[in-house]
Amino acid sequence: MAHTDIVATGWIRHLPAVWRPYALLARLDRPIGIWLLLLPGAWGILLPVGVPAVQRLRLLLLFAVGSVVMRSAGCVVNDMWDRDIDRRVARTAGRPLASGVLRMRHALAFLALLLLAGLAVLLSLNRLCWGLGVGVLVLVALYPLAKRVTWWPQLVMGFTFGFGAPMGYAAASGRFDGAALALYAAAILWDLGFDTIYGYQDLEDDVLVGVKSTSRLMQDRPRRFIGGCYGLAMAALAFAGLRAGLGWPFWPMLLPPALLLAGQAVRLDITRPASCLLLFRGNREVGFAVAAALLAGQF
C-alpha cells in the first residue's frame, strides 16, 4: 500500500457524508498542523512580562480558534494550487481536489467561509494585529507557489506558520520589538527543520514530479541540516527570553525542548517515510515544552 497521511477512518467517518471531503480538505483528520500553527502564537502570548493572566487566557482561546480556521484556509489554498501535482504523488493523490471528490467551486466557497471566520477573530485583536494580519494573508496565498520557484519552500512555510509568534506577542503586549523578532526567528527555524523532515516522505515522488524542496536540497546531509536549524532556533529562543527579561526558571526549562529536538536530528532516517512522519508529529511536544519554559520565565 502506498504511504499516505490521510486518516479517513478516524473521527471523520462519523461526520455526514457530504461534510467528510471538506473536513479532509481542511486536514481536520490531522490536527498536528493546527497545533504547529497555534504553538508559536502561544509562545508570543507567553513571552512578554507583566501581562494579566486573564488577558493571556482570552488571547490563547482566540488564537486557538484562529489556528483552526487559518490552518484550514491554508490547506484549501495549497490544494487548489497543487491539485495537479498531488495527483502524481502517492501520499497526496487521495486528497479531495486531487481525486475529484470536490471541485474548485466547492473549495472557493469553503475558503470564503473560513476567511470570514478568520476576519472575525482578527477584528477581536488590537489594531497592530490588524496590520500584521494582512501580511500573513499574503504569505498564506503565496506559500504554495514557493516550491515552483525556489529550493527553499520550507523556509517560506516557516515565515507563514511562524507568523503567530510576533502576532501573539503584539496581541499580548501591544508592541513589536526585538524580543518579538527573535521569537519569530526561532519559530521560522523550528518550522524549517520539521517541515524539511516532513518533506522527506515525498522524496522519490518529488524527484519524479520536479518539485523543489529543502528536503531534496539537503538529502545528502539531512541530520546536519536539521540539527543546525534546531540549534539556531534554540539560540534565537534564548535571545528572545533574554530581551524580554524572563526570570531564571526559563533557562533550565529550555533543556527539555533542546533534548527533544536533538533526538529528532539523531534519529532521522530519510529512507523511512513513516518514521519521518512520527518525528514531525513529535514537534507538538516540543512546542508545549517551549511554552512551559516561557511560562516558567514569568516567575
N, C-alpha and C positions, 0 to 999 in steps of 0.2 A: 504493500500500500504506500502511495506517495505521502511524504511528510506534509502535514498541514497543521496550522494552529487554530483552525475554526472549531468551536465547541458547540455544535448544533444539538448535542444530546444532553446538555445541562439544563438549567432552568428555562432556557429559551424554548424548549419543546412544550412547556406548559402555556405559552402565550397563544392567543388566537392565530390561526394560520396566516391571516393577512398581515399581522404585525411582525411575524418572525423575520422576514427578509430585511425589514427596517432595523430591527434590533441587531442583526448580523452586520448590516451596512455600518451601523454606528459602533461596531465592535463591543456591544454590551455583553457579549458572551465572554469577553476577555477584559475584565476591569483593571488589569495591571496598568494599562495605558492611562486610565483615569487617575490612579494613584501616582504615577510618574509625572503627570501634569500638575496634580494638586500639591505634591510634597514641596517643590520649590516655592510655591506660593505660601505654604505653611512656614517654610524657613523664613521668608521675608516678613511674615506677620510676627514671628517669634524673635527676630533679631533685634529690633530697636528696644532700648531700655526705657522703662517707665510707662509703658502703655497699659491702661487698666485691663484687667483680666476679662471683664465683660465685653469690652471692645474687641479684644483678640478673639473671643469665642464667636461673636457675631460675624467677624470677618472670615473666620475659618468655615462657618456654615455657608456663607455666601460664596466663598471660593470653592467649596465642595460642589455646590450646585453648578457654578460656572465651569468647573472642570469637567463634569459630566457632559454639559451642553457643548462646550467648545472642543473637547476631545472628539465628541461625536461629529461635530461640524467638520473638523479637520479630516476625519476619516472619510466623510462623504466627498469632500473636495479632492482628497487623494485618489479615491476610487474613480471619480469622474475623469480625472486626468489620466489615470493609469489603467483603465479598463482593458485596453488592447494589449498592454504589456502583461497584465495579470492573467489573461487567458493563456499565456505561454509559459507561466511559471507554476510549477506543481503546487507550491504552498498556497498560492492565491487564486488558482483557477476556479475555485468554488465560491468566490465572493459574489454577492447578488448582482452587481453590474456586469462583472466579467462573465458570469454564467448565463446572463439574460433573464434572470428571475425578476429583476427590476429594470425599468427603462430610465433614460436620462430625465424625462419629465417627472418621474416619481422622485428621483434623487434631488432635483431642483426644488420641488415643493417641500420636501423634508428639510432640506438645507435652510430654506426661508424660515420655517418654523423654529429651527434650532437657533438661528441668528437673532430672531426676535426675542427668544428667551435669554440669550446671551446679552443682548442690549439691556434688558430689564435688570439683570444682575449688575452690569456696568454702571447704570444710572443710579444704583444704590450705593456706589462708592463716591469718593471725593473727586473734585474736578481734575486734579493731577492725574488720577487714574483714567479719566475720560480720554485725555491726550495720549496716554500710553496705550490705551485700548485700540486706538486707530493703528498704531504701529504693529500690534500683534495680529490684527486682521490682515494686514499686508503680508506678514510672514506666513500666516496660515494659507493664504492664496498662492504664494509663490513657492513654498516648500516643495510641492510635487514636481515642479519644473527643474529643481536643482540637479536631480540625477541625470537629466538630459544634457546639462551644460558644464558640470563640474564633477571632479572625482571626490568632492567633499560634501555630498548631500547630508551626511550625518551631522556635519558642523552646522549647516543651515537648520537642521532639525533641532540642534542644541539651542540655537538662538530662539527658535519658536517655542519649544517645550519649556525652556528655562526662563521664559519671559515672566512667568508667575513670580519669580523671586523679586525682581525690582517692583513689580506691580503690588505684591503683598507688602513690601517694605513701605512703598508710597502710601498705600491704603492705611497702614497702621501708624505711620509717623508723620505723614503729610509732607514729606520731603524726599529728594532724590540726591544722594551724596556718595562719597567714596565707599562707604560700607555697602550700599546697595549695588554699586558697580562690581565690587569684589565678590559679593554673593552671586551676582549674575554670572560672573566669570566661572565661579565654582560650579554652578548649575549647567552652564554650557559644556564645560569639560567633562563633567559627570555624564551628561547626555551623549556626548560624542563617544565616550567609552562604551556605554551599554548599548547604544544603537549600532555601533560597529559590531559588537558581539551578536546582536540580533540579525544583522545583515549576513553573517556567516552561514545562516541557514540556507540562503539562496545562492551561494557562491557559484555552483555549477550552472544554474539556470541564468544567473546574471551575466556570466561569460557568454553563453549562447545567445541571449537576447541583446547583449551590448549595453546593459545598464551599468552606469558608473557608480562607484561607492568607495568609501574608505576601507570597507571590508576587502574588496578586491585589491585596492592600492596597497594595503598593509598585510596581505596574506602571507608574505614571506617572513614577517616579524610581528605576528599578532600579539604575543604576550608582552613584548617590549612596548608596543604602541599603547595597548590597553593600560599597562602599568604606568606609562608616562602620563596618559590622560588622567588617570585616577590620582596619581601623586600630585599633579599640578592642581587638580580640583581640591584636594585636601589642603594644599598650601594656600589657595585662594580663600577657602573657607576659614582657615585660621586667621588670615589677614582681615577678613570681614569681621570676625569676632573681636579682633584687636581694635579695629577702627570704631566699632560700635561700643566698646568699653564693657564687654561682658565680664562677669565675675569669674574667679578662679575655677569653680566647678566645671566650666565649659571645657577647659583644657584636658583633664583626664577623660572626660566623656567623649572626646574626639577619637580615642583609641579604638573603641568597638567598630565604628564605621570604617576606619582606616584598615583594620584587620579583615573586615568583610570584603572590602574592595581588593585588597592584596590577595585574598583567597581566590577571588574570581580570576585575576590575572594568572595565578599559578595553575589553576585547574582548567583553564581554557583549552579546548581541543576542537579546532575548526573543522575537523573531519566528522564530527558527531553533531548533526543539526539539533537533535532533541536535547543534548547536553547544553548547547548554546542557548536554547530557549529557557532552560532551567536557570542558567546563570543570569540571563536577562531578567527573569522574573524575580530573582533574589534581590534586585535593587529596591524593591519596596521596603524590605527590612533595612537596607542601607539608609534610605530616606527617613525612615522612622528613627533610626539611631542618630542621624544628624539633627533631627527635630528635637530629640531628647537632650542632646548636647546644648543646643541653643536655649532650650527651656531652663536647663540647669544653670546656664550663664546669667539668668535673671536674678539669681540668689547670691 
